[in-house]
Amino acid sequence: MSKRLSSILTPIIAVLLGVIVGTIIMLASGYDPVAAYTALWNGAFGDIYYTGEVIRQVTPYILAGLAVAFAFRVGLFNIGVEGQFLVGWLAAVWVGVSFDLPRIIHLPLAIIASIVAGALWAFIPGLLKARFRVHEVIITIMMNYVALHISNYIIKNVITDHKDKTDMIKDSATLRSEWLQSLTDYSRLHWGILIAIVCCILMWFLLERTTRGFELRSVGFNQHAAHYAGMSVNKNIILSMVISGAFAGLAGAMEGLGTFGYATVNGGFTGVGFDGIAVALLGANTSLGVFFSAILFGALKVGALNMPLEAGVPNELVDIIIALIVFFVASSYIIRVFLDRFTKKGVK
Amino acid sequence: MSLMEILTIVVPSTLLWAAPLIFTALGGIFSERSGVVNIGLEGLMVIGAFSSIVFNLTFVDTFGSATPWIALLVAMAAGALFSMLHAVASITFRADHTVSGVAINLLAVGVCLFLVKQIYGKGETGIIREGFRKIDVPVLKDIPIIGEIFFQNTYWTSFVAIIAAIIGWYVVYKTPFGLRLRSVGEHPMAADTMGINVTKMRYLGVIISGALGGIGGAVYAQSITSNFSHATISGQGFMALAAMIFGKWHPLGALGAGIFFGFAQSISIIGSSLPFLKEIPNVYLLVAPYVLTILALTGFIGRADAPKASGTHYIKGTR
């Protein structure tokens, strides 16, 4: 079987396996899977309002997915997207509430603030990896918790006076649009989806069409070969983390400036960063793949909210299915083995 | 408030918060020493917390005050069983260990909340009647000063955790099993050449880590939160991971790190009632475990190095 075909088939099989196991779980616990999946579909695409909400959910997923995927392509596992997402969210809202500027300056300023915050947060693990060879997975996990506690502290003690929620951002910094909302029966759809799509194209162009992108990918394929060819491995490692963090921070701005318009004290993680790992893996770390898998996961997440109402199935079922998809994509080695067996049947 | 009074508040509270970290960090050591990275500790704790609480609520009338201890065993079995998924994926299916660990974390939360809704019809369980209670250790509590600080108003589980760490050290460093476990994590090919079954040792390492992670979650749920909801285990598993690294992949190191992180956690909660400490903003104590782990990994506090072969797959016949 050709490599190209199997690399397209593997994620599809992983999704199917996830759905099949999800169905088995529902049957075993006495729910009606047909009703559940119908409710899921209706909850995502049954009404223009829901579709607007799906696109709203897809926006941060695309950016979080790009963040994970970009680092993966350079051979790094950025599990800290969640933390970079939180600091990006905080920075965007902070700029959004504290200044009074015309929209043409204020909105870009807030967005840039989120990018810078996310990039800085990812720069630390990148630097430690390049300088001290410390594994980025552990550092980024620790940075997630530092981000969570510090942003809670700042919201409580610096931006507000011991409140759990900031004020709404000024109208001049918002990504929301009356027009988009009225199109979709007043969902929370906002302009962010355009930014996300532009970022998809940007990442593809940067990686596939520039010298810098070639270097980054070379470091991802083989650090030693890249080094031997005269590329600076350390510089590329730091750069890839910074860009990855910038995407993640931007994802935070989508929530801060678009969906919610404020920042709150979080007891735990939002989960967007971790879902971004699922998005990137399923999308095979390419920008087009990330785009499609973000749509799948966004639809699953939003549609799931309809499942308890219409079919009486707990919406956590979708979390199980997403986890199973990640599990099966990770185990793609065994799927490939089966695919090869299947196609070579009788030859041996 | 005298120093003595402060110590009698701080020490038992530290040990209470340290116990789940110590168990889970020990679990992490068994897995990583065999060469399998286990980011899934958080998920394993979730499974342990969930199964212990459900067992406790269901069987409290049958077993009475022994329920929490039996629930601990149930959580151990559940954790071990669940960790097999990680073992199969990362050893047999050659999945990336970190990715598989992430899947384990997502799956554990999903499955447990799904079951809670299915069993109880709401998002969280009720409060357990029989949890781990404060006790005074017989005999030892009468030692002057030391007895009052260490052995009064404390929990049995903290002492079990300390003993478990010592047993863990003995098993990893003083038994043939421990030697094999470590060799498989350092250089699997050499171990294989010497006739050690790499796959079997790695499976055992992961399953032991699941069992200990399950215990860690059960201890946390039954002594600190007393029920199970989405927020029961939020970051405890990752803090245990940090304790394992800060303890340099050594059971006694993890014990020390667990106690230290337990101290930081308990101070961030009870600190407001203590002099001096209430001046320090909470946030420093909350982030201390994570920042210290980053510093330890970077080499500012003595270099911490992972087992050489951790995170790699062993494929027979490749060089």
Boltz contact constraints between the chains, C-beta under 6 A:
constraints:
  - contact:
      token1: [A, 29]
      token2: [B, 118]
      max_distance: 6.0
  - contact:
      token1: [A, 77]
      token2: [B, 98]
      max_distance: 6.0
  - contact:
      token1: [A, 128]
      token2: [B, 298]
      max_distance: 6.0
  - contact:
      token1: [A, 132]
      token2: [B, 298]
      max_distance: 6.0
  - contact:
      token1: [A, 134]
      token2: [B, 297]
      max_distance: 6.0
  - contact:
      token1: [A, 134]
      token2: [B, 298]
      max_distance: 6.0
  - contact:
      token1: [A, 137]
      token2: [B, 98]
      max_distance: 6.0
  - contact:
      token1: [A, 139]
      token2: [B, 294]
      max_distance: 6.0
  - contact:
      token1: [A, 141]
      token2: [B, 238]
      max_distance: 6.0
  - contact:
      token1: [A, 142]
      token2: [B, 290]
      max_distance: 6.0
  - contact:
      token1: [A, 142]
      token2: [B, 293]
      max_distance: 6.0
  - contact:
      token1: [A, 142]
      token2: [B, 294]
      max_distance: 6.0
  - contact:
      token1: [A, 145]
      token2: [B, 290]
      max_distance: 6.0
  - contact:
      token1: [A, 146]
      token2: [B, 287]
      max_distance: 6.0
  - contact:
      token1: [A, 146]
      token2: [B, 290]
      max_distance: 6.0
  - contact:
      token1: [A, 149]
      token2: [B, 283]
      max_distance: 6.0
  - contact:
      token1: [A, 149]
      token2: [B, 286]
      max_distance: 6.0
  - contact:
      token1: [A, 149]
      token2: [B, 287]
      max_distance: 6.0
  - contact:
      token1: [A, 153]
      token2: [B, 283]
      max_distance: 6.0
  - contact:
      token1: [A, 267]
      token2: [B, 231]
      max_distance: 6.0
  - contact:
      token1: [A, 268]
      token2: [B, 234]
      max_distance: 6.0
  - contact:
      token1: [A, 277]
      token2: [B, 102]
      max_distance: 6.0
  - contact:
      token1: [A, 314]
      token2: [B, 114]
      max_distance: 6.0
  - contact:
      token1: [A, 314]
      token2: [B, 117]
      max_distance: 6.0
  - contact:
      token1: [A, 316]
      token2: [B, 110]
      max_distance: 6.0
  - contact:
      token1: [A, 316]
      token2: [B, 113]
      max_distance: 6.0
  - contact:
      token1: [A, 316]
      token2: [B, 114]
      max_distance: 6.0
  - contact:
      token1: [A, 317]
      token2: [B, 114]
      max_distance: 6.0
  - contact:
      token1: [A, 319]
      token2: [B, 110]
      max_distance: 6.0
  - contact:
      token1: [A, 320]
      token2: [B, 110]
      max_distance: 6.0
  - contact:
      token1: [A, 320]
      token2: [B, 111]
      max_distance: 6.0
  - contact:
      token1: [A, 323]
      token2: [B, 103]
      max_distance: 6.0
  - contact:
      token1: [A, 323]
      token2: [B, 106]
      max_distance: 6.0
  - contact:
      token1: [A, 323]
      token2: [B, 107]
      max_distance: 6.0
  - contact:
      token1: [A, 323]
      token2: [B, 110]
      max_distance: 6.0
  - contact:
      token1: [A, 326]
      token2: [B, 103]
      max_distance: 6.0
  - contact:
      token1: [A, 327]
      token2: [B, 103]
      max_distance: 6.0
  - contact:
      token1: [A, 330]
      token2: [B, 89]
      max_distance: 6.0
  - contact:
      token1: [A, 330]
      token2: [B, 95]
      max_distance: 6.0
  - contact:
      token1: [A, 330]
      token2: [B, 96]
      max_distance: 6.0
  - contact:
      token1: [A, 330]
      token2: [B, 99]
      max_distance: 6.0
  - contact:
      token1: [A, 330]
      token2: [B, 100]
      max_distance: 6.0
  - contact:
      token1: [A, 331]
      token2: [B, 89]
      max_distance: 6.0
  - contact:
      token1: [A, 331]
      token2: [B, 93]
      max_distance: 6.0
  - contact:
      token1: [A, 331]
      token2: [B, 95]
      max_distance: 6.0
  - contact:
      token1: [A, 333]
      token2: [B, 93]
      max_distance: 6.0
  - contact:
      token1: [A, 333]
      token2: [B, 94]
      max_distance: 6.0
  - contact:
      token1: [A, 334]
      token2: [B, 93]
      max_distance: 6.0
